[in-house]
């Protein structure tokens, strides 16, 4: 019987994946590297793990092609650990584990597109204040270009995340004119209203622009789906596609599952020119009020930053 199970495991993807990452520390190492903590000392500090255990897990993940060692210093030699393409393929697994635990272990099992005061996802978003958005992230935008989520040509960036344009779960291009509403399937509480959100930011765009504030929207829809919506709505700012969940994993953003798709819960981040998150708004239940508050917070931050001496 033991031999039979071993032979079966040789052809079992779950068993083979578990042999690589089916370990508490390995998963947490991957979580921190996805967050942009790529150097040994930083990893050890974030995880509170012994250097021996960390060295072993990094070696295993590197040997399996999940991580790559890259030198960043010659004397003495120092390396950072970055995800390979194979490693990036594990990012959705990390996000799915977080989503499952948020709902079933840290929550009451309710499927919802929003958060609530005191919830694990609410505390996690609040803890983003003071944290940097990792450099090197690039997401495809509705203008056909790859974008840094933090605008490099503005004093402040307002990054608003939303589940999807229209009702999540629609095949093809949710929310785009021509998609029958009866294809949407069951709605998830807190998941609708994304078209209103984009329109509110569009209406306030001149005031954001005049204050030197960039606006970026982000969802897990594909760039093509977003582009069709952006054209239909004549949006003056780019929508960014996090279909590969790289930004979601880097910031540990709260998600929910709509059908087979992971969607980001609605939230707003106000980010300074140093890439540091200065303010967070979550949960967002009153969209017009949230857009107004984001404008006020970003304007104050942009004005303060503009007045600082060089």
N, C-alpha and C positions, 0 to 999 in steps of 0.2 A: 504493500500500500504506500509506503514511503517513497519507493522508487517511482511509482505511478504518479504521485503528486509532483515529484521533482521534474519528471519528464513533461507533465502538463504545464508546469510553470515556465518551462523553457519557451513555450509558445504563447505565454500569457503576457500581454502588454502591461497589465496592472502589476504583476509580480516583477517584471523586468524594471518598471519605473520605480517600484518600491525599493529595489536593490540599489538604486542610485540616490533617491531623495526621500525614502521612507524612514526618516529619522528626524527627531525634534530639532536638533541643532542644524542639520543640513537645510531644512526648510526655513529656519530663522536666518541663516546665513544668506540664503537667496533673497529673503524678504529685505534684508538690510542693503544688499548690493543693488536690488531694484530701486531702493530709495536713494541711491547715489553714494552710499558709504562703502567705498571700494578699497580702502587701505587697511592694512592689518590692524594697526593700533586703534583706528576708529571703529572697526568691526568689533574688536575685543571690548572696547568701552561701551558701545551700544548694547551688546549682547550680555555683558557681564559673565563671559565664559573664559575658562582657562586657556592659556595660549596653546597648550598641548592639544586640547579638543578642537580648537579653532584650526590649528595647523592640519590636523587629520582630516577635518571636513573639507577644507579648501583643497587639500591634495586629492581627495576622492572626487570632488566635483570637477577639478581640473583634469584628472585622469580620464573621466568620462566625457570630456568635451563640453561640459556645461559652462565652465568658466575658462577664461584665458588670462594668463599672467602677462602683464605689460610693465616694463621698467619705467619708472618715473624719476629715478635718481641713480647715478653711477657710483658715487663714492660716499658712503658705502652703498652697495647695490640694494635698491628697494623696489618693490613691485606693488602694483595695484591689480585687483581682480575684477574683471568685467565679464558681463554675460556674452556668450557667443550666440550665434543664431539659434543653436540648439537650446541654449539657456533661455533666450527670449521666448522660446516655445513653451516654457514652463510658467511664464508670467500669468496667463489666464488660469492656470491651476491654482496659483497663489491667491488670485482674486476670488476664484470660486470657493476656496476654503474659507476665506474671510467672510464672504457673503453668507455661506452656510452657517458659520459660527455666529455671525451677527444675528441671524434669524432664529436659529434653533438652540444655541447655547447661551448667548448673551441677551437674546430677546425672548418673546413669548410665542414664537412660531408664526406670527402674523406676517403675511406678505404685503408690503407697502412700499410705495415709491417715495415716501418722506421719512423723516425721523421724528423723535419726540424728545422733549427735555429730559436729560438724565440718561438717555440711551447711550450704549457703547459707541455708536457711530457719531452721535452728537459730541461726546467727549473727545473722540479722535479728531474730528474736524476742528474743534476749539483748540486742541493742542498744536495745530499747525501754525498758530501765531508764533512768530519768531523763527520758524523753520524755513530753510531755503528751498526753492524749486530747483531740482538738480539741473546743472548745466548739461548741454549735449542733447537734450530731448528735442526732437523735431517731429511735428505732426503735420500730415497733409491737410491743406486748407481748401476752401471752396474756390480760391483763385488759381488753383493748380500748382501752387508753390508749397514747399515745406516751411513750416513756421516754428520758431521758438514760442512756446506758450507765453513767455514773458517778452513783451515787445521791447526791442532794443532802441526804438526811435521815439519813446515816450517816457515821461517822468514816472508814470504809474500805469499799471495794467490792472484792469478789472477782468477777471476770468470767471465767466459764469458757466456752470455745468448744468445740463438738463437731460432728462431721459431720452427724448426723441422728439422730432418735429411731428406732432400728431400723436396717435395712440400707439404705444409700443406693441409689437407683435404682428403688424401688417406686413405681408410679404412685399418685397420690392422697395418702394420708397414711401415710408410712412409720412402722412401729412401732406404729400404732394397732390395737387389737384388731379382728379382722375382716378384716385384709388378709392373704391367703394368703402363706405364706413362699415358695411356688414362683414368685411373681411377681417376686421380688427380683432374679433374674439373678445374674451372677457377683459375688462379693464382692471388695472391695479390701482387701488386708492393712492392718490397723490402723484400719479404718473401723467395726467393730462395737463393741458394748459401751456405747452412749450411754445406754441405759435404765439400766444399772447405775450409770453416772456420776450421772445425775439422782437416783437412789435414794440414793446415798451422800451427796450434798449435802443431800437431804431429811432423811436420818437425822441429819446433823450440824447441821441448821438451827438448833435451839434454842441450841446453843453459839455459832454465828455471831451470832445475834440478841442473846444476852446480852452478847457482847463489843462490840456496837455496829457489827457488820460486815454490810453488805448483800451479798446474793448475787444475781447476774444470770447467766442462761445465754443463750447466743447461738448461732444457727446460720443457715444460708442457707435454711432451710425457710420456707414462708409462715406468717403468724401463725395462719391457720386450722388448718394441720397441727399446729403447736405447741400450740394451744389444746386440740385434741382429746386430745393426749397428756397435757397438764398436768392436764386434768380426770380422765382415767383414772388418773393416778398421784397425784392430790391434792397437787400441788406447792405449797409455801407461798411460793415466790419466782417472779418473772416470768421467762419465757423471751422473748427478744427476737428478732425476725426481721430478719436482714440480707439479705433476698432481693435487694435492690438493690445490695448489696456496698459500701455507703458506709463502714461501719466497717472492713470488710476492706481497702478501698483506703487509708483514712486511716492505718491502722496497718501496712499491708503484711503482713497476716497470711498465713501459708502455707496454700495450698489444694491440692486435688487434684480431678480430674474423675471423677465416678461417673456413667457413662452420659453424658447431656448436661448434667448439673448440676455446678456448682462447689460443693464443700463445704469448709468450714474444717477444717483439721487440729486435733486435740484439743490444747488448751493452756489454761493458767490465768494470768491477770494479777491481781496484787494492786495496787490503785490507791489512792493517798492522797487526802485531802480537797482537795488542790490540783490534782487531776486528773492528777498525775504517776504514771507506772508505777514502782512501788517494787521489785517482784519479778516474775519470770516463771518459769513451769514449762513446759518443752518440751524434748524430746518427753515426752508422758505415756504411759507404757507400763504402769504399775502404778496403776490408778485409785484404789483405797482409800488407798494411800500418798500419792498426790498430793493427795487431799482433806484428809487429816490434815495434810500439810505446809502446804497453803494456809491451813488454820485456824490453825495455829501462827504462821505469818508474819503473818497479818492481825491476830491477837490482840495480838501484840507491837507492831505498828504502831499499832493503835487505842489501846492503853494508853499508848504513848509520846506520841501526839498529844494524848490527853486530859489528860496531865500538863503539857503545855507551857503556859506562862503566856499569857494573852490579850494 
